Amino acid sequence: MYLYLILNIVSISIPFAYSFHKKMNFIKYWKAIFSSILLVGLAFILWDAIFTLDGVWGFNTKYHLPYKLLGLPLEEWLFFICIPYASVFIHYAFDYYFPTIKLSKRVTQIISVLIIIILSITILNNLEKVYTSVNFSIAVILLIIGYLRIKKLQKFYISFLIILIPFFIVNGILTGSFIEEPIVWYNNNENLGIRLFTIPIEDTVYAFNLLFINVVLIDEFKSILKKE
């Protein structure tokens, strides 16, 4: 049963179909979108391959096609296209339909500082847990960058909460919710061992990292392409 492939296809199908909607016309930014997704995806694929090789996580052959590249199943490669596309679509759809809804600058700064402090303390107390320490360290760097460009976080914090709804469904299935065995398994020696349902808490930070980088780069690429 190729459940991982099905999850990828289902995740991107509706957002991709609505990308051609005349009002929002999200697809008109396809150059910026796919430039960012592919660039960020390559970096995350490299990270993914190293962690898979080191046994930080792995994949259940019962749920994916028998094709691998760099030790990763084909579906894992597709994940870094399908999930970011679906997620950034939600972010930009929210921005399009609710342009005035955002956190205040002050509230965004307070939230960012608190998260940075919490993540930093967690890192210092869990340096031996590679998924936690690497993942949270990247988040701290991104939050510092975001603090300096606070307007992006003012909107992204809200849209990310919306994105977390489908995230918990898809990632829940990936990590074993509703099925006999997880599609993706985790070595709990390399994470905090705290689960949100079946999802390691680190995965929420991982999702933030993956998506916030894409949002920042898409906006940069859109600006560059406008000047051409």
C-alpha positions as CSV (number, residue, x, y, z in Angstrom):
1,M,0.0,0.0,0.0
2,Y,1.7,3.2,-1.2
3,L,0.1,5.5,1.4
4,Y,2.9,8.0,1.5
5,L,2.5,8.7,-2.3
6,I,-1.3,9.1,-1.8
7,L,-0.7,11.6,1.1
8,N,1.6,13.7,-1.1
9,I,-0.9,13.7,-4.0
10,V,-3.9,14.5,-1.8
11,S,-2.0,17.3,0.0
12,I,-1.2,19.2,-3.1
13,S,-4.2,18.4,-5.3
14,I,-6.7,20.9,-3.9
15,P,-4.3,23.8,-3.4
16,F,-2.8,23.3,-6.9
17,A,-6.3,23.2,-8.4
18,Y,-7.3,26.5,-6.7
19,S,-4.0,28.1,-7.7
20,F,-5.6,28.8,-11.1
21,H,-8.6,30.6,-9.5
22,K,-9.1,33.9,-11.4
23,K,-9.3,36.0,-8.3
24,M,-6.2,35.0,-6.5
25,N,-4.3,33.5,-9.5
26,F,-1.6,32.1,-7.3
27,I,0.0,30.3,-10.2
28,K,1.1,33.6,-11.8
29,Y,4.0,33.5,-9.2
30,W,5.1,30.0,-10.3
31,K,8.6,31.0,-11.0
32,A,9.2,32.5,-7.6
33,I,7.3,29.7,-5.9
34,F,9.0,26.8,-7.5
35,S,12.5,28.5,-7.4
36,S,12.1,28.7,-3.6
37,I,10.6,25.3,-3.1
38,L,13.3,23.6,-5.1
39,L,16.2,25.5,-3.5
40,V,14.9,25.0,0.0
41,G,13.9,21.4,-0.8
42,L,17.5,20.5,-1.9
43,A,18.9,21.8,1.5
44,F,16.3,19.9,3.5
45,I,16.8,16.8,1.3
46,L,20.5,16.9,2.2
47,W,19.6,17.2,5.9
48,D,17.1,14.4,5.5
49,A,19.6,12.1,3.9
50,I,22.2,12.6,6.6
51,F,19.7,12.1,9.4
52,T,18.3,8.9,7.7
53,L,21.9,7.6,7.3
54,D,22.6,8.3,11.0
55,G,19.4,6.6,12.1
56,V,17.7,9.7,13.5
57,W,14.6,8.7,11.5
58,G,13.7,6.2,8.8
59,F,10.9,5.0,6.5
60,N,8.6,2.0,6.6
61,T,9.0,0.1,3.3
62,K,5.4,-1.2,3.7
63,Y,4.1,2.3,2.8
64,H,6.3,3.6,-0.1
65,L,7.5,2.7,-3.6
66,P,10.6,0.6,-3.9
67,Y,12.7,3.4,-5.4
68,K,15.3,5.3,-3.4
69,L,17.7,8.2,-4.1
70,L,20.3,9.1,-1.5
71,G,18.7,6.6,0.8
72,L,15.4,8.4,0.7
73,P,12.2,7.0,-0.9
74,L,10.8,8.8,-3.9
75,E,7.8,10.0,-1.8
76,E,10.2,11.8,0.6
77,W,11.5,13.8,-2.3
78,L,8.0,14.6,-3.4
79,F,7.2,15.6,0.2
80,F,9.5,18.7,-0.2
81,I,7.5,19.8,-3.2
82,C,3.9,18.9,-2.3
83,I,3.8,19.9,1.4
84,P,5.6,23.3,1.0
85,Y,3.4,24.2,-2.1
86,A,0.2,23.3,-0.2
87,S,1.3,25.2,2.9
88,V,2.5,28.4,1.2
89,F,-0.7,28.4,-0.8
90,I,-2.6,28.5,2.5
91,H,-0.3,31.4,3.7
92,Y,-0.8,33.5,0.6
93,A,-4.5,32.7,0.4
94,F,-4.9,33.9,3.9
95,D,-2.9,37.1,3.1
96,Y,-5.0,37.6,0.0
97,Y,-8.5,37.2,1.5
98,F,-7.6,38.7,4.9
99,P,-4.9,41.4,4.2
100,T,-5.5,43.4,7.3
101,I,-5.4,40.6,9.8
102,K,-2.0,40.4,11.5
103,L,-0.4,40.6,14.9
104,S,0.8,43.9,16.1
105,K,4.5,44.6,15.9
106,R,4.9,44.6,19.7
107,V,3.1,41.3,20.2
108,T,5.1,39.6,17.4
109,Q,8.3,40.8,19.0
110,I,7.3,39.5,22.4
111,I,6.3,36.1,20.9
112,S,9.5,35.8,19.0
113,V,11.7,36.6,22.0
114,L,9.9,34.1,24.2
115,I,10.2,31.4,21.6
116,I,13.9,32.2,21.1
117,I,14.5,31.9,24.8
118,I,12.6,28.7,25.2
119,L,14.3,27.1,22.2
120,S,17.7,28.2,23.3
121,I,17.3,26.8,26.8
122,T,16.0,23.5,25.3
123,I,19.0,23.4,23.0
124,L,21.5,23.9,25.8
125,N,19.9,21.1,27.9
126,N,19.7,18.7,25.0
127,L,22.8,19.1,23.0
128,E,23.2,15.3,22.7
129,K,19.8,15.0,20.9
130,V,20.7,15.8,17.3
131,Y,17.2,16.3,15.9
132,T,16.2,18.7,18.8
133,S,19.5,20.6,18.8
134,V,19.9,21.1,15.1
135,N,16.2,21.7,14.4
136,F,15.8,24.2,17.2
137,S,19.1,26.0,16.4
138,I,17.9,26.6,12.8
139,A,14.6,28.0,14.2
140,V,16.5,30.4,16.5
141,I,18.5,31.7,13.6
142,L,15.3,32.1,11.5
143,L,13.5,33.9,14.3
144,I,16.3,36.3,14.8
145,I,16.2,37.1,11.1
146,G,12.4,37.3,11.3
147,Y,12.7,39.7,14.3
148,L,14.8,42.0,12.1
149,R,12.1,41.7,9.4
150,I,9.1,41.6,11.7
151,K,6.4,42.3,9.1
152,K,6.7,38.8,7.7
153,L,6.3,37.2,11.1
154,Q,3.3,39.4,11.9
155,K,1.3,37.6,9.2
156,F,3.1,34.2,9.2
157,Y,2.5,33.4,12.9
158,I,-1.3,33.5,12.2
159,S,-1.2,31.6,8.9
160,F,1.1,29.0,10.4
161,L,-1.5,28.2,13.1
162,I,-4.0,27.6,10.2
163,I,-1.4,25.5,8.4
164,L,-1.0,23.3,11.5
165,I,-4.5,22.0,11.0
166,P,-3.7,20.0,7.9
167,F,-0.2,19.5,9.2
168,F,-1.5,17.5,12.2
169,I,-3.7,15.4,9.9
170,V,-0.9,14.5,7.3
171,N,2.0,14.3,9.7
172,G,-0.2,12.4,12.2
173,I,-0.7,9.7,9.6
174,L,3.0,9.8,8.7
175,T,3.9,9.1,12.3
176,G,1.4,6.4,12.9
177,S,-2.0,7.9,13.7
178,F,-4.9,5.9,12.3
179,I,-2.7,3.2,10.8
180,E,-1.0,0.0,12.2
181,E,2.6,1.3,11.8
182,P,4.2,4.7,11.2
183,I,5.3,5.6,7.7
184,V,8.1,7.6,9.2
185,W,9.7,6.3,12.4
186,Y,11.9,8.3,14.8
187,N,14.8,7.4,17.1
188,N,13.6,8.8,20.4
189,N,17.2,9.0,21.6
190,E,17.6,11.9,19.2
191,N,14.6,13.9,20.2
192,L,12.8,15.1,23.4
193,G,10.4,12.1,23.3
194,I,7.4,14.5,23.6
195,R,4.6,13.7,21.2
196,L,1.6,15.7,20.1
197,F,-0.6,12.7,19.4
198,T,2.0,10.6,17.4
199,I,4.0,13.6,16.2
200,P,7.3,14.5,17.8
201,I,7.1,18.1,19.0
202,E,10.3,18.8,17.0
203,D,8.2,18.3,13.8
204,T,6.2,21.5,14.4
205,V,9.5,23.5,14.6
206,Y,10.7,21.6,11.5
207,A,7.6,22.7,9.7
208,F,8.0,26.3,10.8
209,N,11.6,26.2,9.5
210,L,10.7,24.7,6.1
211,L,7.8,27.0,5.5
212,F,9.1,30.3,6.8
213,I,12.3,30.0,4.7
214,N,10.0,29.4,1.7
215,V,7.8,32.4,2.4
216,V,10.8,34.7,2.8
217,L,12.5,33.4,-0.4
218,I,9.3,33.5,-2.4
219,D,8.8,37.2,-1.5
220,E,12.4,37.9,-2.5
221,F,12.1,36.1,-5.8
222,K,8.8,37.9,-6.5
223,S,10.6,41.2,-6.0
224,I,13.5,40.2,-8.2
225,L,11.2,39.0,-11.0
226,K,9.2,42.2,-10.9
227,K,12.3,44.2,-11.6
228,E,13.2,42.2,-14.7
